[in-house]
Amino acid sequence: MYQVIQAKQGGDICAHCGKPIRAGSVFVIRPVPYKTGQVAWVFMHIWCDAQRRGATKEKLRALSRRN
């Protein structure tokens, strides 16, 4: 089960990109099972978790035309 929370203080490191998670940003805590049956919990930015699952960036066209 994934948990999405807001960081109250900085210092945690993203397990995917290795960059720090800043205070005030929202991030994911996800379980990583080991072969021994134990579970480790890792921190990830929301975009890093989505990218790991196969998400890609898209540019949306503007809804209104600018003259």
PADO-479425 format. One line per 4 residues: number of its first residue (from 1); their letters; for each residue x, y, z of C-alpha. Coordinates in nm, 4 decimals, always signed. Layout:
! PADO-479425
NUM> a> X:Y:Z  ...
! end
This chain:
! PADO-479425
1> myqv> +0.0000:+0.0000:+0.0000  +0.1340:+0.3398:-0.0978  +0.1135:+0.6383:+0.1321  +0.1142:+0.9950:+0.0035
5> iqak> +0.2138:+1.2540:+0.2618  +0.3547:+1.6060:+0.2841  +0.7085:+1.6509:+0.4130  +0.7212:+1.8592:+0.7310
9> qggd> +1.0974:+1.8848:+0.7275  +1.3641:+1.8188:+0.4671  +1.6360:+1.5576:+0.4759  +1.4749:+1.2510:+0.3176
13> icah> +1.6307:+1.1264:-0.0071  +1.4341:+0.9985:-0.3083  +1.5116:+0.6305:-0.3738  +1.4660:+0.6751:-0.7507
17> cgkp> +1.6556:+0.9930:-0.8412  +1.8713:+1.0431:-0.5299  +1.7703:+1.4081:-0.4829  +1.6488:+1.5390:-0.1454
21> irag> +1.2782:+1.5782:-0.0741  +1.2217:+1.9394:+0.0295  +1.0085:+2.0486:+0.3220  +0.6493:+2.1188:+0.2186
25> svfv> +0.6548:+1.8960:-0.0911  +0.4272:+1.5949:-0.1295  +0.5944:+1.2559:-0.1704  +0.5210:+0.8825:-0.1716
29> irpv> +0.6260:+0.6179:+0.0781  +0.6193:+0.2771:-0.0872  +0.7090:-0.0723:+0.0329  +0.9904:-0.2718:-0.1273
33> pykt> +0.9829:-0.6439:-0.0406  +1.3062:-0.8365:+0.0108  +1.3603:-1.2047:-0.0761  +1.3761:-1.2822:+0.2960
37> gqva> +1.0161:-1.1690:+0.3412  +1.0994:-0.8399:+0.5091  +0.9692:-0.5103:+0.3758  +1.1626:-0.1840:+0.3485
41> wvfm> +0.9866:+0.1516:+0.3090  +1.1401:+0.3989:+0.0628  +1.0661:+0.7636:-0.0099  +0.9997:+0.8864:-0.3655
45> hiwc> +0.8910:+1.2081:-0.5328  +0.5452:+1.1698:-0.6857  +0.6845:+1.2239:-1.0372  +0.9624:+0.9670:-0.9806
49> daqr> +0.7055:+0.7080:-0.8716  +0.4822:+0.7853:-1.1715  +0.7806:+0.7726:-1.4080  +0.8839:+0.4356:-1.2623
53> rgat> +0.5338:+0.3071:-1.3446  +0.5633:+0.4231:-1.7069  +0.4118:+0.7731:-1.7064  +0.5330:+1.0241:-1.9654
57> kekl> +0.5137:+1.4030:-1.9837  +0.2652:+1.5595:-2.2232  +0.2199:+1.9175:-2.3386  -0.1384:+2.0334:-2.3557
61> rals> -0.2382:+2.2840:-2.6216  -0.3833:+2.6097:-2.4983  -0.7632:+2.6213:-2.4943  -0.7767:+2.9825:-2.6069
65> rrn> -0.5972:+3.1503:-2.8953  -0.3762:+3.4452:-2.8218  -0.3557:+3.7236:-3.0808
! end
